[in-house]
């Protein structure tokens, strides 16, 4: 299936805060209090997007973006680990 560029849904990276095509970003969701990499982008629930870029991950952590978005205190080390894993798998 081919989609026009203009039809690609845009999502905002919580690190650099740029709106980018959803399929260029990594999605993470909170499930049972745990952050998981949502590879198929199908999980319901609270989630966020990040560029496939370590500097965006670092910005998000420094800015405490996760706590704001997920509305709960989160273990940033856990997020780091999950996000790094997702980064490395691409
Ligand atoms: Zn970014």
PDB file of the backbone (N, CA, C, O) and the ligand in Angstrom, with CONECT records:
HET     ZN  A 101       1
ATOM      1  N   UNK A   1       0.843  -1.198   0.000  1.00  0.00           N
ATOM      2  CA  UNK A   1       0.000   0.000   0.000  1.00  0.00           C
ATOM      3  C   UNK A   1       0.876   1.244   0.000  1.00  0.00           C
ATOM      4  O   UNK A   1       1.784   1.389   0.818  1.00  0.00           O
ATOM      5  N   UNK A   2       0.588   2.111  -0.911  1.00  0.00           N
ATOM      6  CA  UNK A   2       1.381   3.330  -1.002  1.00  0.00           C
ATOM      7  C   UNK A   2       0.565   4.521  -0.473  1.00  0.00           C
ATOM      8  O   UNK A   2      -0.598   4.713  -0.827  1.00  0.00           O
ATOM      9  N   UNK A   3       1.198   5.279   0.353  1.00  0.00           N
ATOM     10  CA  UNK A   3       0.500   6.446   0.880  1.00  0.00           C
ATOM     11  C   UNK A   3       1.217   7.702   0.437  1.00  0.00           C
ATOM     12  O   UNK A   3       2.441   7.730   0.307  1.00  0.00           O
ATOM     13  N   UNK A   4       0.444   8.725   0.211  1.00  0.00           N
ATOM     14  CA  UNK A   4       1.054  10.006  -0.109  1.00  0.00           C
ATOM     15  C   UNK A   4       1.715  10.571   1.133  1.00  0.00           C
ATOM     16  O   UNK A   4       1.293  10.313   2.261  1.00  0.00           O
ATOM     17  N   UNK A   5       2.744  11.333   0.903  1.00  0.00           N
ATOM     18  CA  UNK A   5       3.490  11.923   1.998  1.00  0.00           C
ATOM     19  C   UNK A   5       2.579  12.747   2.922  1.00  0.00           C
ATOM     20  O   UNK A   5       2.723  12.726   4.144  1.00  0.00           O
ATOM     21  N   UNK A   6       1.655  13.458   2.311  1.00  0.00           N
ATOM     22  CA  UNK A   6       0.799  14.345   3.091  1.00  0.00           C
ATOM     23  C   UNK A   6      -0.173  13.582   3.972  1.00  0.00           C
ATOM     24  O   UNK A   6      -0.753  14.146   4.899  1.00  0.00           O
ATOM     25  N   UNK A   7      -0.352  12.294   3.682  1.00  0.00           N
ATOM     26  CA  UNK A   7      -1.292  11.519   4.474  1.00  0.00           C
ATOM     27  C   UNK A   7      -0.642  10.821   5.652  1.00  0.00           C
ATOM     28  O   UNK A   7      -1.308  10.179   6.464  1.00  0.00           O
ATOM     29  N   UNK A   8       0.650  10.957   5.727  1.00  0.00           N
ATOM     30  CA  UNK A   8       1.315  10.300   6.851  1.00  0.00           C
ATOM     31  C   UNK A   8       0.956  11.030   8.139  1.00  0.00           C
ATOM     32  O   UNK A   8       1.071  12.253   8.220  1.00  0.00           O
ATOM     33  N   UNK A   9       0.524  10.280   9.136  1.00  0.00           N
ATOM     34  CA  UNK A   9       0.185  10.946  10.393  1.00  0.00           C
ATOM     35  C   UNK A   9       1.447  11.486  11.071  1.00  0.00           C
ATOM     36  O   UNK A   9       2.498  10.845  11.078  1.00  0.00           O
ATOM     37  N   UNK A  10       1.307  12.659  11.628  1.00  0.00           N
ATOM     38  CA  UNK A  10       2.441  13.290  12.285  1.00  0.00           C
ATOM     39  C   UNK A  10       2.322  13.125  13.798  1.00  0.00           C
ATOM     40  O   UNK A  10       1.237  13.195  14.376  1.00  0.00           O
ATOM     41  N   UNK A  11       3.456  12.908  14.398  1.00  0.00           N
ATOM     42  CA  UNK A  11       3.488  12.790  15.862  1.00  0.00           C
ATOM     43  C   UNK A  11       4.652  13.619  16.374  1.00  0.00           C
ATOM     44  O   UNK A  11       5.619  13.871  15.656  1.00  0.00           O
ATOM     45  N   UNK A  12       4.544  14.032  17.614  1.00  0.00           N
ATOM     46  CA  UNK A  12       5.575  14.874  18.172  1.00  0.00           C
ATOM     47  C   UNK A  12       6.555  14.063  19.020  1.00  0.00           C
ATOM     48  O   UNK A  12       6.158  13.303  19.904  1.00  0.00           O
ATOM     49  N   UNK A  13       7.814  14.239  18.733  1.00  0.00           N
ATOM     50  CA  UNK A  13       8.861  13.614  19.541  1.00  0.00           C
ATOM     51  C   UNK A  13       8.944  14.364  20.866  1.00  0.00           C
ATOM     52  O   UNK A  13       8.969  15.594  20.889  1.00  0.00           O
ATOM     53  N   UNK A  14       8.987  13.616  21.971  1.00  0.00           N
ATOM     54  CA  UNK A  14       9.020  14.303  23.270  1.00  0.00           C
ATOM     55  C   UNK A  14      10.417  14.788  23.622  1.00  0.00           C
ATOM     56  O   UNK A  14      10.603  15.466  24.633  1.00  0.00           O
ATOM     57  N   UNK A  15      11.398  14.448  22.799  1.00  0.00           N
ATOM     58  CA  UNK A  15      12.746  14.945  23.047  1.00  0.00           C
ATOM     59  C   UNK A  15      12.957  16.296  22.383  1.00  0.00           C
ATOM     60  O   UNK A  15      13.132  17.304  23.068  1.00  0.00           O
ATOM     61  N   UNK A  16      12.943  16.327  21.071  1.00  0.00           N
ATOM     62  CA  UNK A  16      13.187  17.573  20.339  1.00  0.00           C
ATOM     63  C   UNK A  16      11.897  18.352  20.087  1.00  0.00           C
ATOM     64  O   UNK A  16      11.939  19.506  19.661  1.00  0.00           O
ATOM     65  N   UNK A  17      10.753  17.720  20.351  1.00  0.00           N
ATOM     66  CA  UNK A  17       9.434  18.353  20.200  1.00  0.00           C
ATOM     67  C   UNK A  17       9.111  18.754  18.780  1.00  0.00           C
ATOM     68  O   UNK A  17       8.321  19.671  18.550  1.00  0.00           O
ATOM     69  N   UNK A  18       9.707  18.083  17.842  1.00  0.00           N
ATOM     70  CA  UNK A  18       9.352  18.315  16.446  1.00  0.00           C
ATOM     71  C   UNK A  18       8.249  17.351  16.049  1.00  0.00           C
ATOM     72  O   UNK A  18       8.215  16.210  16.509  1.00  0.00           O
ATOM     73  N   UNK A  19       7.362  17.805  15.204  1.00  0.00           N
ATOM     74  CA  UNK A  19       6.353  16.919  14.646  1.00  0.00           C
ATOM     75  C   UNK A  19       6.937  16.230  13.430  1.00  0.00           C
ATOM     76  O   UNK A  19       7.411  16.876  12.496  1.00  0.00           O
ATOM     77  N   UNK A  20       6.896  14.923  13.457  1.00  0.00           N
ATOM     78  CA  UNK A  20       7.507  14.132  12.396  1.00  0.00           C
ATOM     79  C   UNK A  20       6.562  13.015  11.998  1.00  0.00           C
ATOM     80  O   UNK A  20       5.665  12.652  12.759  1.00  0.00           O
ATOM     81  N   UNK A  21       6.762  12.466  10.802  1.00  0.00           N
ATOM     82  CA  UNK A  21       5.899  11.351  10.387  1.00  0.00           C
ATOM     83  C   UNK A  21       5.981  10.212  11.398  1.00  0.00           C
ATOM     84  O   UNK A  21       7.063   9.805  11.821  1.00  0.00           O
ATOM     85  N   UNK A  22       4.827   9.719  11.766  1.00  0.00           N
ATOM     86  CA  UNK A  22       4.738   8.693  12.804  1.00  0.00           C
ATOM     87  C   UNK A  22       5.649   7.497  12.542  1.00  0.00           C
ATOM     88  O   UNK A  22       6.227   6.928  13.467  1.00  0.00           O
ATOM     89  N   UNK A  23       5.766   7.127  11.272  1.00  0.00           N
ATOM     90  CA  UNK A  23       6.542   5.917  10.987  1.00  0.00           C
ATOM     91  C   UNK A  23       8.062   6.124  11.067  1.00  0.00           C
ATOM     92  O   UNK A  23       8.826   5.169  10.928  1.00  0.00           O
ATOM     93  N   UNK A  24       8.492   7.351  11.287  1.00  0.00           N
ATOM     94  CA  UNK A  24       9.922   7.552  11.492  1.00  0.00           C
ATOM     95  C   UNK A  24      10.264   7.600  12.985  1.00  0.00           C
ATOM     96  O   UNK A  24      11.434   7.674  13.361  1.00  0.00           O
ATOM     97  N   UNK A  25       9.237   7.558  13.822  1.00  0.00           N
ATOM     98  CA  UNK A  25       9.451   7.653  15.263  1.00  0.00           C
ATOM     99  C   UNK A  25       9.284   6.296  15.924  1.00  0.00           C
ATOM    100  O   UNK A  25       8.678   5.385  15.359  1.00  0.00           O
ATOM    101  N   UNK A  26       9.824   6.175  17.118  1.00  0.00           N
ATOM    102  CA  UNK A  26       9.599   4.978  17.919  1.00  0.00           C
ATOM    103  C   UNK A  26       8.487   5.295  18.912  1.00  0.00           C
ATOM    104  O   UNK A  26       8.451   6.376  19.499  1.00  0.00           O
ATOM    105  N   UNK A  27       7.595   4.350  19.086  1.00  0.00           N
ATOM    106  CA  UNK A  27       6.522   4.561  20.047  1.00  0.00           C
ATOM    107  C   UNK A  27       6.759   3.698  21.288  1.00  0.00           C
ATOM    108  O   UNK A  27       7.173   2.542  21.204  1.00  0.00           O
ATOM    109  N   UNK A  28       6.487   4.287  22.400  1.00  0.00           N
ATOM    110  CA  UNK A  28       6.573   3.557  23.664  1.00  0.00           C
ATOM    111  C   UNK A  28       5.258   3.728  24.397  1.00  0.00           C
ATOM    112  O   UNK A  28       4.634   4.788  24.351  1.00  0.00           O
ATOM    113  N   UNK A  29       4.851   2.673  25.071  1.00  0.00           N
ATOM    114  CA  UNK A  29       3.618   2.778  25.850  1.00  0.00           C
ATOM    115  C   UNK A  29       3.844   2.242  27.253  1.00  0.00           C
ATOM    116  O   UNK A  29       4.773   1.485  27.533  1.00  0.00           O
ATOM    117  N   UNK A  30       2.946   2.676  28.110  1.00  0.00           N
ATOM    118  CA  UNK A  30       2.967   2.250  29.495  1.00  0.00           C
ATOM    119  C   UNK A  30       1.957   1.125  29.642  1.00  0.00           C
ATOM    120  O   UNK A  30       0.772   1.299  29.355  1.00  0.00           O
ATOM    121  N   UNK A  31       2.430  -0.022  30.088  1.00  0.00           N
ATOM    122  CA  UNK A  31       1.517  -1.140  30.306  1.00  0.00           C
ATOM    123  C   UNK A  31       1.805  -1.741  31.680  1.00  0.00           C
ATOM    124  O   UNK A  31       2.919  -2.171  31.978  1.00  0.00           O
ATOM    125  N   UNK A  32       0.780  -1.754  32.484  1.00  0.00           N
ATOM    126  CA  UNK A  32       0.920  -2.247  33.858  1.00  0.00           C
ATOM    127  C   UNK A  32       2.097  -1.596  34.572  1.00  0.00           C
ATOM    128  O   UNK A  32       2.844  -2.245  35.304  1.00  0.00           O
ATOM    129  N   UNK A  33       2.237  -0.300  34.338  1.00  0.00           N
ATOM    130  CA  UNK A  33       3.287   0.436  35.030  1.00  0.00           C
ATOM    131  C   UNK A  33       4.676   0.247  34.444  1.00  0.00           C
ATOM    132  O   UNK A  33       5.658   0.780  34.960  1.00  0.00           O
ATOM    133  N   UNK A  34       4.749  -0.516  33.361  1.00  0.00           N
ATOM    134  CA  UNK A  34       6.048  -0.754  32.735  1.00  0.00           C
ATOM    135  C   UNK A  34       6.078  -0.110  31.351  1.00  0.00           C
ATOM    136  O   UNK A  34       5.104  -0.155  30.600  1.00  0.00           O
ATOM    137  N   UNK A  35       7.214   0.485  31.043  1.00  0.00           N
ATOM    138  CA  UNK A  35       7.381   1.046  29.705  1.00  0.00           C
ATOM    139  C   UNK A  35       7.778  -0.076  28.752  1.00  0.00           C
ATOM    140  O   UNK A  35       8.691  -0.853  29.030  1.00  0.00           O
ATOM    141  N   UNK A  36       7.089  -0.143  27.647  1.00  0.00           N
ATOM    142  CA  UNK A  36       7.465  -1.120  26.633  1.00  0.00           C
ATOM    143  C   UNK A  36       7.603  -0.431  25.282  1.00  0.00           C
ATOM    144  O   UNK A  36       6.933   0.563  25.004  1.00  0.00           O
ATOM    145  N   UNK A  37       8.479  -0.973  24.455  1.00  0.00           N
ATOM    146  CA  UNK A  37       8.613  -0.483  23.086  1.00  0.00           C
ATOM    147  C   UNK A  37       7.444  -1.049  22.292  1.00  0.00           C
ATOM    148  O   UNK A  37       7.249  -2.263  22.228  1.00  0.00           O
ATOM    149  N   UNK A  38       6.682  -0.169  21.698  1.00  0.00           N
ATOM    150  CA  UNK A  38       5.480  -0.558  20.976  1.00  0.00           C
ATOM    151  C   UNK A  38       5.795  -0.610  19.487  1.00  0.00           C
ATOM    152  O   UNK A  38       5.490   0.319  18.739  1.00  0.00           O
ATOM    153  N   UNK A  39       6.401  -1.695  19.081  1.00  0.00           N
ATOM    154  CA  UNK A  39       6.927  -1.770  17.719  1.00  0.00           C
ATOM    155  C   UNK A  39       5.855  -1.678  16.647  1.00  0.00           C
ATOM    156  O   UNK A  39       6.073  -1.080  15.594  1.00  0.00           O
ATOM    157  N   UNK A  40       4.700  -2.268  16.913  1.00  0.00           N
ATOM    158  CA  UNK A  40       3.634  -2.234  15.910  1.00  0.00           C
ATOM    159  C   UNK A  40       2.771  -0.991  16.038  1.00  0.00           C
ATOM    160  O   UNK A  40       1.874  -0.766  15.226  1.00  0.00           O
ATOM    161  N   UNK A  41       3.039  -0.191  17.048  1.00  0.00           N
ATOM    162  CA  UNK A  41       2.283   1.023  17.307  1.00  0.00           C
ATOM    163  C   UNK A  41       0.806   0.715  17.420  1.00  0.00           C
ATOM    164  O   UNK A  41      -0.035   1.436  16.883  1.00  0.00           O
ATOM    165  N   UNK A  42       0.501  -0.354  18.117  1.00  0.00           N
ATOM    166  CA  UNK A  42      -0.896  -0.775  18.219  1.00  0.00           C
ATOM    167  C   UNK A  42      -1.422  -0.814  19.638  1.00  0.00           C
ATOM    168  O   UNK A  42      -2.626  -0.949  19.854  1.00  0.00           O
ATOM    169  N   UNK A  43      -0.546  -0.699  20.591  1.00  0.00           N
ATOM    170  CA  UNK A  43      -1.014  -0.797  21.964  1.00  0.00           C
ATOM    171  C   UNK A  43      -1.858   0.409  22.342  1.00  0.00           C
ATOM    172  O   UNK A  43      -1.574   1.544  21.959  1.00  0.00           O
ATOM    173  N   UNK A  44      -2.895   0.127  23.101  1.00  0.00           N
ATOM    174  CA  UNK A  44      -3.688   1.223  23.637  1.00  0.00           C
ATOM    175  C   UNK A  44      -2.940   1.800  24.822  1.00  0.00           C
ATOM    176  O   UNK A  44      -1.918   1.280  25.269  1.00  0.00           O
ATOM    177  N   UNK A  45      -3.478   2.859  25.293  1.00  0.00           N
ATOM    178  CA  UNK A  45      -2.920   3.397  26.521  1.00  0.00           C
ATOM    179  C   UNK A  45      -1.975   4.541  26.286  1.00  0.00           C
ATOM    180  O   UNK A  45      -1.702   4.945  25.156  1.00  0.00           O
ATOM    181  N   UNK A  46      -1.497   5.036  27.368  1.00  0.00           N
ATOM    182  CA  UNK A  46      -0.674   6.213  27.350  1.00  0.00           C
ATOM    183  C   UNK A  46       0.685   5.899  26.737  1.00  0.00           C
ATOM    184  O   UNK A  46       1.339   4.923  27.106  1.00  0.00           O
ATOM    185  N   UNK A  47       1.083   6.715  25.829  1.00  0.00           N
ATOM    186  CA  UNK A  47       2.364   6.462  25.190  1.00  0.00           C
ATOM    187  C   UNK A  47       3.030   7.737  24.745  1.00  0.00           C
ATOM    188  O   UNK A  47       2.506   8.836  24.928  1.00  0.00           O
ATOM    189  N   UNK A  48       4.168   7.574  24.172  1.00  0.00           N
ATOM    190  CA  UNK A  48       4.883   8.738  23.660  1.00  0.00           C
ATOM    191  C   UNK A  48       5.758   8.304  22.499  1.00  0.00           C
ATOM    192  O   UNK A  48       5.998   7.116  22.281  1.00  0.00           O
ATOM    193  N   UNK A  49       6.222   9.286  21.769  1.00  0.00           N
ATOM    194  CA  UNK A  49       7.057   9.014  20.606  1.00  0.00           C
ATOM    195  C   UNK A  49       8.430   9.641  20.785  1.00  0.00           C
ATOM    196  O   UNK A  49       8.584  10.684  21.419  1.00  0.00           O
ATOM    197  N   UNK A  50       9.391   8.994  20.224  1.00  0.00           N
ATOM    198  CA  UNK A  50      10.764   9.502  20.239  1.00  0.00           C
ATOM    199  C   UNK A  50      11.395   9.270  18.873  1.00  0.00           C
ATOM    200  O   UNK A  50      11.114   8.270  18.212  1.00  0.00           O
ATOM    201  N   UNK A  51      12.254  10.207  18.452  1.00  0.00           N
ATOM    202  CA  UNK A  51      13.060   9.976  17.263  1.00  0.00           C
ATOM    203  C   UNK A  51      13.994   8.794  17.510  1.00  0.00           C
ATOM    204  O   UNK A  51      14.289   8.436  18.651  1.00  0.00           O
ATOM    205  N   UNK A  52      14.435   8.216  16.437  1.00  0.00           N
ATOM    206  CA  UNK A  52      15.448   7.158  16.576  1.00  0.00           C
ATOM    207  C   UNK A  52      16.806   7.812  16.758  1.00  0.00           C
ATOM    208  O   UNK A  52      17.708   7.671  15.932  1.00  0.00           O
ATOM    209  N   UNK A  53      16.920   8.515  17.838  1.00  0.00           N
ATOM    210  CA  UNK A  53      18.103   9.322  18.061  1.00  0.00           C
ATOM    211  C   UNK A  53      18.348   9.411  19.566  1.00  0.00           C
ATOM    212  O   UNK A  53      17.473   9.812  20.332  1.00  0.00           O
ATOM    213  N   UNK A  54      19.536   9.035  19.960  1.00  0.00           N
ATOM    214  CA  UNK A  54      19.852   9.000  21.382  1.00  0.00           C
ATOM    215  C   UNK A  54      19.756  10.388  22.022  1.00  0.00           C
ATOM    216  O   UNK A  54      19.416  10.507  23.199  1.00  0.00           O
ATOM    217  N   UNK A  55      20.053  11.426  21.256  1.00  0.00           N
ATOM    218  CA  UNK A  55      20.027  12.762  21.847  1.00  0.00           C
ATOM    219  C   UNK A  55      18.592  13.168  22.214  1.00  0.00           C
ATOM    220  O   UNK A  55      18.390  13.937  23.155  1.00  0.00           O
ATOM    221  N   UNK A  56      17.611  12.664  21.489  1.00  0.00           N
ATOM    222  CA  UNK A  56      16.219  12.959  21.841  1.00  0.00           C
ATOM    223  C   UNK A  56      15.830  12.230  23.118  1.00  0.00           C
ATOM    224  O   UNK A  56      15.110  12.771  23.957  1.00  0.00           O
ATOM    225  N   UNK A  57      16.296  11.032  23.256  1.00  0.00           N
ATOM    226  CA  UNK A  57      16.062  10.278  24.484  1.00  0.00           C
ATOM    227  C   UNK A  57      16.649  11.034  25.681  1.00  0.00           C
ATOM    228  O   UNK A  57      16.014  11.153  26.729  1.00  0.00           O
ATOM    229  N   UNK A  58      17.847  11.531  25.507  1.00  0.00           N
ATOM    230  CA  UNK A  58      18.500  12.269  26.594  1.00  0.00           C
ATOM    231  C   UNK A  58      17.767  13.570  26.915  1.00  0.00           C
ATOM    232  O   UNK A  58      17.611  13.940  28.079  1.00  0.00           O
ATOM    233  N   UNK A  59      17.326  14.249  25.873  1.00  0.00           N
ATOM    234  CA  UNK A  59      16.561  15.483  26.092  1.00  0.00           C
ATOM    235  C   UNK A  59      15.275  15.199  26.854  1.00  0.00           C
ATOM    236  O   UNK A  59      14.903  15.937  27.766  1.00  0.00           O
ATOM    237  N   UNK A  60      14.611  14.135  26.473  1.00  0.00           N
ATOM    238  CA  UNK A  60      13.344  13.789  27.114  1.00  0.00           C
ATOM    239  C   UNK A  60      13.555  13.477  28.592  1.00  0.00           C
ATOM    240  O   UNK A  60      12.741  13.843  29.439  1.00  0.00           O
ATOM    241  N   UNK A  61      14.636  12.810  28.879  1.00  0.00           N
ATOM    242  CA  UNK A  61      14.926  12.456  30.270  1.00  0.00           C
ATOM    243  C   UNK A  61      15.298  13.701  31.070  1.00  0.00           C
ATOM    244  O   UNK A  61      14.837  13.884  32.196  1.00  0.00           O
ATOM    245  N   UNK A  62      16.118  14.537  30.495  1.00  0.00           N
ATOM    246  CA  UNK A  62      16.508  15.777  31.189  1.00  0.00           C
ATOM    247  C   UNK A  62      15.319  16.680  31.449  1.00  0.00           C
ATOM    248  O   UNK A  62      15.225  17.309  32.504  1.00  0.00           O
ATOM    249  N   UNK A  63      14.415  16.743  30.492  1.00  0.00           N
ATOM    250  CA  UNK A  63      13.255  17.608  30.626  1.00  0.00           C
ATOM    251  C   UNK A  63      12.128  16.972  31.422  1.00  0.00           C
ATOM    252  O   UNK A  63      11.056  17.559  31.563  1.00  0.00           O
ATOM    253  N   UNK A  64      12.363  15.778  31.942  1.00  0.00           N
ATOM    254  CA  UNK A  64      11.339  15.044  32.698  1.00  0.00           C
ATOM    255  C   UNK A  64      10.040  14.901  31.900  1.00  0.00           C
ATOM    256  O   UNK A  64       8.939  14.932  32.450  1.00  0.00           O
ATOM    257  N   UNK A  65      10.205  14.746  30.609  1.00  0.00           N
ATOM    258  CA  UNK A  65       9.048  14.644  29.728  1.00  0.00           C
ATOM    259  C   UNK A  65       8.193  13.421  30.064  1.00  0.00           C
ATOM    260  O   UNK A  65       6.969  13.459  29.941  1.00  0.00           O
ATOM    261  N   UNK A  66       8.831  12.364  30.480  1.00  0.00           N
ATOM    262  CA  UNK A  66       8.086  11.126  30.739  1.00  0.00           C
ATOM    263  C   UNK A  66       7.079  11.305  31.862  1.00  0.00           C
ATOM    264  O   UNK A  66       5.935  10.864  31.758  1.00  0.00           O
ATOM    265  N   UNK A  67       7.506  11.949  32.928  1.00  0.00           N
ATOM    266  CA  UNK A  67       6.628  12.123  34.068  1.00  0.00           C
ATOM    267  C   UNK A  67       5.393  12.933  33.698  1.00  0.00           C
ATOM    268  O   UNK A  67       4.283  12.655  34.152  1.00  0.00           O
ATOM    269  N   UNK A  68       5.620  13.947  32.858  1.00  0.00           N
ATOM    270  CA  UNK A  68       4.508  14.787  32.424  1.00  0.00           C
ATOM    271  C   UNK A  68       3.530  14.008  31.573  1.00  0.00           C
ATOM    272  O   UNK A  68       2.318  14.073  31.777  1.00  0.00           O
ATOM    273  N   UNK A  69       4.067  13.275  30.623  1.00  0.00           N
ATOM    274  CA  UNK A  69       3.213  12.599  29.662  1.00  0.00           C
ATOM    275  C   UNK A  69       2.508  11.400  30.276  1.00  0.00           C
ATOM    276  O   UNK A  69       1.322  11.175  30.034  1.00  0.00           O
ATOM    277  N   UNK A  70       3.229  10.648  31.054  1.00  0.00           N
ATOM    278  CA  UNK A  70       2.647   9.437  31.620  1.00  0.00           C
ATOM    279  C   UNK A  70       1.893   9.722  32.914  1.00  0.00           C
ATOM    280  O   UNK A  70       1.227   8.846  33.465  1.00  0.00           O
ATOM    281  N   UNK A  71       2.005  10.941  33.381  1.00  0.00           N
ATOM    282  CA  UNK A  71       1.320  11.368  34.600  1.00  0.00           C
ATOM    283  C   UNK A  71       1.618  10.472  35.788  1.00  0.00           C
ATOM    284  O   UNK A  71       0.764  10.234  36.643  1.00  0.00           O
ATOM    285  N   UNK A  72       2.806   9.998  35.820  1.00  0.00           N
ATOM    286  CA  UNK A  72       3.233   9.265  37.000  1.00  0.00           C
ATOM    287  C   UNK A  72       4.749   9.287  37.019  1.00  0.00           C
ATOM    288  O   UNK A  72       5.405   9.469  35.994  1.00  0.00           O
ATOM    289  N   UNK A  73       5.275   9.102  38.190  1.00  0.00           N
ATOM    290  CA  UNK A  73       6.719   9.044  38.294  1.00  0.00           C
ATOM    291  C   UNK A  73       7.176   7.761  37.632  1.00  0.00           C
ATOM    292  O   UNK A  73       6.635   6.687  37.900  1.00  0.00           O
ATOM    293  N   UNK A  74       8.149   7.870  36.787  1.00  0.00           N
ATOM    294  CA  UNK A  74       8.618   6.683  36.095  1.00  0.00           C
ATOM    295  C   UNK A  74      10.106   6.488  36.361  1.00  0.00           C
ATOM    296  O   UNK A  74      10.833   7.427  36.685  1.00  0.00           O
ATOM    297  N   UNK A  75      10.516   5.280  36.216  1.00  0.00           N
ATOM    298  CA  UNK A  75      11.904   4.909  36.413  1.00  0.00           C
ATOM    299  C   UNK A  75      12.669   5.232  35.127  1.00  0.00           C
ATOM    300  O   UNK A  75      12.588   4.497  34.143  1.00  0.00           O
ATOM    301  N   UNK A  76      13.405   6.330  35.151  1.00  0.00           N
ATOM    302  CA  UNK A  76      14.072   6.739  33.912  1.00  0.00           C
ATOM    303  C   UNK A  76      15.142   5.745  33.476  1.00  0.00           C
ATOM    304  O   UNK A  76      15.442   5.620  32.288  1.00  0.00           O
ATOM    305  N   UNK A  77      15.709   5.046  34.441  1.00  0.00           N
ATOM    306  CA  UNK A  77      16.716   4.046  34.047  1.00  0.00           C
ATOM    307  C   UNK A  77      16.079   2.933  33.233  1.00  0.00           C
ATOM    308  O   UNK A  77      16.656   2.424  32.272  1.00  0.00           O
ATOM    309  N   UNK A  78      14.876   2.572  33.645  1.00  0.00           N
ATOM    310  CA  UNK A  78      14.137   1.540  32.910  1.00  0.00           C
ATOM    311  C   UNK A  78      13.821   2.026  31.495  1.00  0.00           C
ATOM    312  O   UNK A  78      13.986   1.295  30.519  1.00  0.00           O
ATOM    313  N   UNK A  79      13.365   3.274  31.409  1.00  0.00           N
ATOM    314  CA  UNK A  79      13.057   3.843  30.096  1.00  0.00           C
ATOM    315  C   UNK A  79      14.306   3.875  29.221  1.00  0.00           C
ATOM    316  O   UNK A  79      14.272   3.512  28.045  1.00  0.00           O
ATOM    317  N   UNK A  80      15.398   4.314  29.816  1.00  0.00           N
ATOM    318  CA  UNK A  80      16.669   4.342  29.087  1.00  0.00           C
ATOM    319  C   UNK A  80      16.973   2.978  28.493  1.00  0.00           C
ATOM    320  O   UNK A  80      17.358   2.853  27.331  1.00  0.00           O
ATOM    321  N   UNK A  81      16.791   1.960  29.322  1.00  0.00           N
ATOM    322  CA  UNK A  81      17.149   0.607  28.893  1.00  0.00           C
ATOM    323  C   UNK A  81      16.244   0.150  27.742  1.00  0.00           C
ATOM    324  O   UNK A  81      16.710  -0.371  26.729  1.00  0.00           O
ATOM    325  N   UNK A  82      14.956   0.358  27.928  1.00  0.00           N
ATOM    326  CA  UNK A  82      14.000  -0.057  26.893  1.00  0.00           C
ATOM    327  C   UNK A  82      14.230   0.724  25.601  1.00  0.00           C
ATOM    328  O   UNK A  82      14.206   0.162  24.506  1.00  0.00           O
ATOM    329  N   UNK A  83      14.453   2.032  25.752  1.00  0.00           N
ATOM    330  CA  UNK A  83      14.635   2.870  24.572  1.00  0.00           C
ATOM    331  C   UNK A  83      15.951   2.553  23.846  1.00  0.00           C
ATOM    332  O   UNK A  83      16.008   2.525  22.616  1.00  0.00           O
ATOM    333  N   UNK A  84      16.988   2.318  24.626  1.00  0.00           N
ATOM    334  CA  UNK A  84      18.277   1.982  24.001  1.00  0.00           C
ATOM    335  C   UNK A  84      18.172   0.669  23.240  1.00  0.00           C
ATOM    336  O   UNK A  84      18.729   0.508  22.154  1.00  0.00           O
ATOM    337  N   UNK A  85      17.442  -0.263  23.841  1.00  0.00           N
ATOM    338  CA  UNK A  85      17.249  -1.555  23.190  1.00  0.00           C
ATOM    339  C   UNK A  85      16.541  -1.359  21.856  1.00  0.00           C
ATOM    340  O   UNK A  85      16.920  -1.946  20.842  1.00  0.00           O
ATOM    341  N   UNK A  86      15.504  -0.524  21.874  1.00  0.00           N
ATOM    342  CA  UNK A  86      14.741  -0.263  20.653  1.00  0.00           C
ATOM    343  C   UNK A  86      15.623   0.441  19.614  1.00  0.00           C
ATOM    344  O   UNK A  86      15.561   0.140  18.422  1.00  0.00           O
ATOM    345  N   UNK A  87      16.435   1.375  20.087  1.00  0.00           N
ATOM    346  CA  UNK A  87      17.346   2.078  19.182  1.00  0.00           C
ATOM    347  C   UNK A  87      18.327   1.119  18.532  1.00  0.00           C
ATOM    348  O   UNK A  87      18.587   1.185  17.331  1.00  0.00           O
ATOM    349  N   UNK A  88      18.861   0.235  19.344  1.00  0.00           N
ATOM    350  CA  UNK A  88      19.874  -0.686  18.840  1.00  0.00           C
ATOM    351  C   UNK A  88      19.305  -1.745  17.910  1.00  0.00           C
ATOM    352  O   UNK A  88      20.039  -2.346  17.126  1.00  0.00           O
ATOM    353  N   UNK A  89      18.019  -1.972  17.994  1.00  0.00           N
ATOM    354  CA  UNK A  89      17.432  -3.024  17.158  1.00  0.00           C
ATOM    355  C   UNK A  89      17.062  -2.510  15.774  1.00  0.00           C
ATOM    356  O   UNK A  89      16.580  -3.268  14.933  1.00  0.00           O
ATOM    357  N   UNK A  90      17.286  -1.235  15.542  1.00  0.00           N
ATOM    358  CA  UNK A  90      16.926  -0.680  14.233  1.00  0.00           C
ATOM    359  C   UNK A  90      18.134  -0.443  13.362  1.00  0.00           C
ATOM    360  O   UNK A  90      17.997   0.021  12.230  1.00  0.00           O
TER     361      UNK A  90
HETATM  362 ZN    ZN A 101      13.336  14.020  18.394  1.00  0.00          ZN
END
